[in-house]
Structure formats: C-alpha cells, structure tokens
Amino acid sequence: MAIDDPLQGTGGDSTADAAETTGSESGSAPAGSESGGAPAPAPSLGSALRPLLLRLHFYAGLLIAPLLLVAAASGFLYALSYQAENVLYRHELRAPVGDRVLPLSDQLGAAREAHPESTITSVRLPDEEGATTRVLMSAPGLGESKSLAVFVDPYTAEVRGDLVSYGSSGALPLRTWLSEFHRNLQLGEPGRIYSELAASWLWVVALGGLLLWTGRRRASRRALFVPERGATGRRRTLSLHGSLGLWAVTGLVLLSATGLTWSKYAGENITSIKDQLGSATPTVSAALEPGTDTGGSGGHEEHTGGSGGHDMNHMEGMKGMDVGVDLAVVAARQAGLDGPIAVTLPTEGSGYVIAQTDKQFPVRLDAVAVDPATGKVIDELRFADHPVLAQLTRIGIDAHSGLFLGLFNQLALALLALSLILLIVWGYRMWWLRRPTKERRMSAGRPMPRGAWRKVPLPWLLPLAAVTALVGWFLPLLGISLLAFLLLDGALGLLARVKAARA
C-alpha cells in the first residue's frame, strides 16, 4: 500500500530510482519522438494503466490508511485476546477436576439460584476436564446479543462467577470490548461505517500495490520477494514496503472479503446474493406439532432429573411433561453430536436445540432438535449438508475471528495485522520522503498528475468504467467515497485551470 509517487522523487537516491522506474511508470513517449521521426509504438495496457493505478493507490493509501491503521491495531489486540482471556478469567473458566460430573440439571439449578431474577436460555457444556459449565441467562439491562454467563463447577455445582458474554463466539468482556472497538470504535451502529469503509478499500489498495510492485523494473528477481540489499533512504523503504506487501497481499484480501460479509451495507448485498443462489445458511427446525405438550411448571417434580434442567420462569405457561436437559443431551450424543455442544432450552412451541460448537478445523457444527416430551430427535442438520457458499462463509468468518485454526490462526492474524501496520507506516514515510523540496519541511509527496485515465485505451477504459460502477454499487461505501473523490478532484482541477487561465 505504497503512499508513493515514483515520478516525484528528490533527494539522495532519487536519480537511481528514476532510472529504474522511468520506462514503466512514466508512460510512453509522444508519437514521433523516437529517432528518425518514426512513430512510437502504441503503449502496452500495463504502461497505460500504471499512471492510473499510481494515482488511485496514492490517494487511497493516503486517505484510507488512518482507518486501516485503527482496524489493524485493534485487530492485532483482538487476535491476542483469546489467550489473554484464558489468563484474566481463569477462575471462572477453570475448576478443580472432581471424581464425577453432576447432572446438568443440578448445575442449571445452581445458576438459577444464584440469579433468580434472570432466565436461563442456553448452556454450553465443558469440552475438557477442568473446564466449567457456562450457563447463559437473559438478564435485565444487557445489550443486544449479550447474555449473563454464569460459570458453574461441573463437579460440585459451585457457581465460580459470572461475566457478560457476547455473541455466538462467547466473547467475555475483554474480547467483547476489543471486538466492538474493531467493528465500530465503540460508537454503536454509526461507527460501523468506519470498518466497512476500511474493508471496502483494503482489497483495492492491496491488489493495486501488488500490480505496481510486480510491474517495476528491477535488477534481480530476488528483489521482488526480499528487501533490496544496500538500498538506502526512500528506496530502502520502498523495498521493505513492496516485499512485505507481496507476502501479505493474499491475507489482506481475504481479511477484506471476510470482513465485508458481516458489514452493514455490503453485507446485505452479499446475503441477498447468497439467498438468490440458494446458499443461505440453513437452521435446524425445532418447531413442535400444534398441541404438542412441551413441559411446564406443573409436574416438574416428576421429570427426569428433578427440575428437568429448565428455568421455571422460562417455562411458565407451558404444559405437559419434559424429559429434561440431561436426556436431551443423551439423545443428541446418540445422534452423533460429539465434542463441545451448546443446548438451547425449549420455549413454548419449540423443542431443545443442541448444536456442536467446535469451529476449529476440522469443524464440528452439526445440530439436532429434540422433542422435550419424548426425548426423540425431530430434526437434524449436518454441516456437510450446508450449501458450499454457506460453508465457505462460516469458515471465512471464523478464520477472520481467529477460531478456525485455534492458536495458529490467532498468531497468523496478529502477524498479518502487524504487517499492515508496517506497510502503512512505510507508506507514509515514502510520502514524506517524496516531498519536492527538502528545505520545505512541511511539504509532502505529490501524486501522479491528473488525467491518467486518458492514457488508458478506449476499448479498455469503457469496460473498466463499467466494472468500477458495478463494484461501487455492490460495495456502496467504496462507490460513494470513490465518487466523492472524483468530484472533489475534478473540482480542484477545474479551479487550477481557471487560475492558470487568469494568470
């Protein structure tokens, strides 16, 4: 993401740099300029597009880089927050290993007694020895997608603490705060514009930088992949910037694509296309037949496991028998749901929903619905049966969040975020070193001159404009910001011509 203009260089290394880049970055010579008066050959598409790419890359990097810097810094901290939570909340997350695990209904009862004002909605079973059971409750005053997580010792039913939990990933306060800052700067819904704008431009800047870097003339192929030896000044910074960008570009484009899937405006377009292609993410059906008894407040004493694991407030107004949460889990295990699972308790008209929660490769994300009256599985949904696009979306989001490959995924995200931070810093440094006069301390590098689009052959310019318009419609914030730049740039160019005419 070079915030750079190779044609505007001054300073100690600019002469050698200009010699390297003139042929590929300045466009072709005017017709008839070659010796003998013969017309110059038509410029190649690469040389015609390069000035346009340079101008777009310059301004996109210059103006969007602050947003990307915030996103990269917050993403770096978020990637490390998983391990930080394991340390910070160790008392709540871990318990001494006992002789036997108590019935789940007893553990839910302990959580209900500790928080009688709240309603149990679901429970996450521990997936390893020494981990606590996480009982999720709806409580007054919690925000959207947030629950009160009560951590229960599965061996003694002791409540070891409670924390606010966010979303399906079960993020605790530290990770929740970092996630919301990364997504919306803690500004709520309006703040999501920042992250969507950054994600919309990231792939443009990354791919533009890739084309510019691979299109440069260089003495050796090695300089494409690693920093140039012996380079100094701006040339050294450019070498560091370009070689690191080459290694990071694939990850940056994937981050941009996966981030856009849950953005506000572009995300709606992506969801719409998935629906039209029949690739919407399916859900297991827990709906019961009309008139089916689903268990209720009268007769809980007769249920398997005492209270059946149900919150009495949650089941108020419901009638009939309930086999209880423990037998519902047994039914799910018999249906093949191994590993970590989450159980959503039944409501009136619906049964238990029991789903695997292992998002690490190979994922285990199957789900079943269980009739609370009979304990029989009434619906099954296997992740392998999801549409391919829905599977890729799920895996992409989990990889973006650091869940898909566990610790390796989190470290890779941290390195990628750090790489983006370095690219931005080096890009601004090149912009500063490109200032036209060293004596003018507050001056800065200039972009490619206006009118770069005129060098693009018409047969390529029209399709390019059409594709740009289509992408701008699909990614609204990208399209709006690009249009605003073009209007502003055009107005400034017109003003400059008026001033020149008057002079």
N, C-alpha and C positions, 0 to 999 in steps of 0.2 A: 504494500500500500504506500508507494512512494509519493510523498508530497513534494514533487520534484519536477524541475524543468531542465532537461539536459541542454537546452539551447541557450540558456540564460546565464551560463556559468562565468564566474570571475574568480580570481584567486589563484593560489599556487598550483593546483592540479587541473585547472580548467583547460589548459591547452591540450594536454594529452587526452583528456576526456572528450573534448570536442573532436579530436582526430579520430577517436574510436566511434563516435556516435553520429557524425555528420551525415554519413551515407545513408543511415537507416532512420534518422529522426528528423531530418530537415525537409524531407520530401524530395521530389525530383526537380531537376533544373528546368528552366523555361525552354520551350521548344526553340531550336535553332541555336542554342548556346554552346553546343559542342563544336570542336574544331572542324573546319571545313564547311560550316554552315548547314550540316546535315541535321534534320530534326531529331530531337532526343526521343528515345523510346518511351512508350506510354508507361506511366508508373505502375508498379505492381499493386495489387489490392492491399498487401501488408503495408507498403510505404504510404499508400493513400490513407489508410485507416489510422496509422500511427499518430499523426498530429491530433486527430480527434480523440483517440484513446488517452493521449497525454493530457489533453485539456480536461477531459472528464475525470481522469484519475487524480489529477492535481486538485480540482475543486472538491470532488467527492471526499478525498482524503483530508483536505484542509477543513472542510465544514462538518463532516460526519465523524471525523476522528475523535472529537471530545465525547460524543455519545458512545462510540465503540470503546473508548478508554474506560468509561464508567462501567459499561457492561462487562468488559474483560476483567477489571479489578474485582467487581462484585462476584463474577463467575469463578474467579480464582479462589476467593474465600469460601464460596458455596461448595466448591469441589472438595475442600478440606474439612467442611463442617460435619461430614458423616463421622469421621474419626474423632473429631472434637466432641460431638455429642456422646459418643461412647465413653469418653472420659468425664465430661461435665455431668452427665446424668447417670453415672454408673450405679448409684444407689437405687435409683428407680428401675433401671433396666436389668439388673442382676440380682440374684438371690442365692443363698447357700443351697447346695444340692441336698435334697432330703431323701428319705427312703422310698416314698411313693408319691405320686401326683394325685391330689384330691380331685373329686368330681368337679367338672366345670361349673355345675350349678351352685356348688358351695362357694366357689371363687366369685361368681357373679353376685351371690348373696352378700358377700363381704363388701364388694364395691357399692352395692345398693345401700347397705347400712351406713357406709362412710359418707355417702352423698344422697340422702333420701330426697333432696329437692330436685335431683336430676333423673333423667330417664335413660336406661341402657338401650342403645341402638345396635351395637355390634361388639364383637370381641375378637381379638387376634391371639391365637394360641402360640405359645413359645415354640420355636423351631429347633432349640437345642437345650441341653441340660444347663441349668443355672440361669436361664432367661425367665423373666417374669411374664405373666399373662397381662395383656393390655386390654382393658375394658373401656370401650368408648361410650360416652354418655352425652346426650344433648343437655346443655345447661343454659340458664338464662344469661343473656349478655354476651354470648360468644358470637363472633362474626361469621360470615358465610364460609362454608366448607371447613369450619373449625369445630372440634369436639373436645370434651374434657376426657383426657386419657388417665385412667386410674390403673396403677401398676400393682398387681396382686401376686404375692408369692404363691406359686402353684403347689408348694409342698405343705404350707401352713395356713394358707388363705389370709395371711397378713397383708394389709394394704401398705405398700412401701412408699407411696407418694402419688401425686397427681400433677399433670402438666397439660397445657393446651396443645393439642395435636392438629395438624393441618393436612387436608387433602388425603388422597389415596396412598401417598408415599409414607404417611405417618410422621411427617416432619415435626420435630419438637421446637420449642421457642427459638433456639439459636438458628437452626436451619430455616425456620419459617421467616424470621426477620430478614436473613440474607436473601432468601428466595424472593420475598416481596420487594426488597430493595433492588434486586437484579431485574425484576419484572416491571416495577412501576415506581421506583425511587421512593417508596412509602407514601405515594401521593394518591393511591387508590386508582380507580378506573382511568382518570385523565392521564395518569403517569404512564400507562401502557403505550401511549403514543411514542415515548422515547425509545422503548425497547423494540417496538415494531419498526420504527424508522431505522434504527441501527441494524436490525436483522435484514431489512429490505435492501440496504445498501452494502452490507458486508460482502455478499457474493459478487456484486458488481465490482467493488474495489479489488477484491481478491483475484478474480479472473482477469480483470483489466491489468493488474500488476503482473500476473503470470505472462500474459501476452507481451507486455512491454519488456519484461526481463528476458524471456526466451528469444525475443526478436533483436536483442542487442548484438552488435559485433564484438567478439572477444577473441583474445589471442589463443586461448585453450578451452577445451570442453570442460576441464576441471573447474574453471571459474564460474561455470553455471551452477554448480552444486555446493561449492565451498567458498568462503571468503577469499578474495584475491590476496596473494602474498605480496608484501611490500607496499601495498597501497596506503596512501595517507589522505588526510583531510576528507573532503566530501566523497571522493572516490572510494575510500575505505568504508565510509558509512553506507554508501550505495551498495557496495559489495556485500556487506553484512545484511542489509535490508533485503536485497534481492535473493540471496541464497537461503536465508531463513524463510522468506516468504514462499519460496519454491517448495520447501519441505512441509510448510504448514498449510498450503493452499487447500488441499483436499479436506482437512479437518475443519477449516474455516468455512468452506462452502457447505459442508454437512451441518455445522452448527447453525448457519443461516437458514438452511432448509428446514431443519427440525424445529428451530425456534419459531419459524413462521407458522407451523402447523397449529400452535395454540395462541397465536396473536389475535387481536380483535377483528380487524378488517380483512387482512389476507387470510386469516384462519377461517373466516366464514366462507370465503370463496373456495378454499381447499376442501372444507367439509361438504359444500354444495356439490363440488365435482365428484368427490368420493360417493356421495349419495346417488348421483346420477349414473355413476358407473356400477352401482350395486355393491360398493365396497365399504359401506358404513359398518362401524363396529357393532356386532350383534350383542345382545344381552340375553341371559338366561331368563326364562319366564317362570315366575313363582306364583302366578295367579291361580287361585283355587276355584273350583266349580262353585257357582252360586248355591248358597245354602249349606256349604261345607262347614262343619264345625272346626274352628281353629284354636280352640283352647281359650280359657277365660279365667276370670277372677274367682268364679265359683267352682270349687273342686280341685284347686291346685294341690291340696294336700294329698290327693290320690295319685298325682302324677309320678312318673318315674323320676327319681332324683329329687323328691320333695317339691320344691317350687318349680321344677322344670327348667330352671335357669332363666325364667322370664322376669322382667321388671313388672311388678304389679300395676304400676301406673301405665306402663306401656300397653298392657293387655286389658285395660279397663274397658268394659263394654263388649268383650268378646266371649263367646260361649263355647262349651264343649271341652273335649279332652286335648291334652298336649303331651306327646311322648317325652318332651324335654330336650334340652340342648345337647345333653350327652349322647342320647341315642341318635339324634340328628347327625352328630359328628360321626358316630359309628357308621351310619348309612352312607355318608359321604366317603369315608375311608373305604368302605366295601365297594363303592363305585369307582375307586381308583384314584382318589384325591390324596396323594401322599405329600409329604413335605409341609411347609408352613401354610396355614389356611386362616381365613377370616370368616366369621359367622355373623351374618346379619339376621337379627331376630325377626320373627314374623309380625306382621301387622294385620289388621282386620282385612280379610280377603286375600291374603298372600301368605306363603309359607316361608320356611327358612331358606336363605340363600347362602351357600357355602362355597367359597372360592379360594383357589390357590393364590398365593401372593409372592411366589418366588420369581422375580423378574431377572435374575441372573442367568446367564447362558449355561446350559440350555433351559429356557424358560419353562415354568410350570404355572400356567394360568387358566387351567380348566375350572369349570364351575358347575354346580348342580343345585337344584331346588328340591326341598324335602317337604312333604306334607306333614304338618305338625300333628295331625290327628292319627295318622297311620305310621309315620316314620318311613314311608316309601319315597323313593326318588321319583319326582313327577316331571323333571326336565333336566337335560344335560347339555352342556355347551363345551366343546373341546376347542382349545386354542388352535389346533391343527385345522379345524374346520372354518376358521375365520377367513374372509377374503384376503388374498395376498396383500393388497394395498393396506388393509386394516392391520395386518400383522406387521408390515414394514413401518407403519405409523407408530404402532405401540413400541416396537423395538427402537425406532429412532428417538422417540420422546424419552424413553428410559435411558438410552445411551447419552442423550443431551443432559439428563439429570444425574448421571453418574451411577446408575443402578445396574445396567445391563451386564457389565463385566466386573462389578464389585470394585475392590480397591484399585485394580489396574485401570479401570475406567475412570475413577476419580483422579488418579495421578496423571493420566493422559489428558484429562480436561484441564487440570491445573497447569500442565506444561503448555498446552495449546493457548490458554488464557495468558500465560506469561509471554509466550511468543508474540501474541497480538499486541501486548503492551510494548514490547521491544520494537516491533515494527512501527508502531505509532510514534514512539519517541525518536527513532532513527529517521522516520519520515519528516517530522517537524525539524529535526536537526538539518537535514538536507535542504529543506525550505529556507532555513535561516542562513545556511552557508551559501545559498544561491543569491543572496541579496546583491544587487548590481554594483554597489559601491561600498567597500569595506569601511570607509570613513563615515558613512551614514549608518550609525549604529542601530537605528530603529527601522531601517528598511528591511525588506524581505524579498524572497524569490518571486519572480513573475511567472505567470502561466504561459502556455502556448498562445500565440496571437489568435484573435477572433477569426472566424471564417474557416476553421479547419475542416468543417463539413463540406466545403466547396471542393476539396481535393478528392472526395470520395466519388468514384464513377457513378453516374446516374443509375445504371442497371443494378448497382448495389445499394445506392442511397435510398431508393424507394422501398425495397424490402426491409432494409434496416429501420427505416422510419415506421413501417407497419408493425414490425416485431416490437419495437420500443413502445409503440402505442398499446399493443396487446399486453405486454408485460406491465406497463403502467396502469392498465385497467385491472389486471389481476392482483397487482400489489399496489393498492391505492396510495399509500403514503409515499412510495417510491415515485409513482407517477405525478402526484401533486407537488412534491418537493423538486422533481426534475423540471416540471413546467414552470414553477416559481423561479427557479434558477435561470431558465431560458428567457423568461420575460424580463427579469432583472438585468441579465447580461445584455439582452437586446436593447433595453432602455439606456444602459450605460454606454453601449457602443454608439447609439444614436446621439446621445449627448456629446460624446467625444468628437463625432463627425461635425456636429453643429459648431462646437468650439473651434475646431480646426478650420472650418469654412470662414468663420468670423475673423480668425487670425490672418 
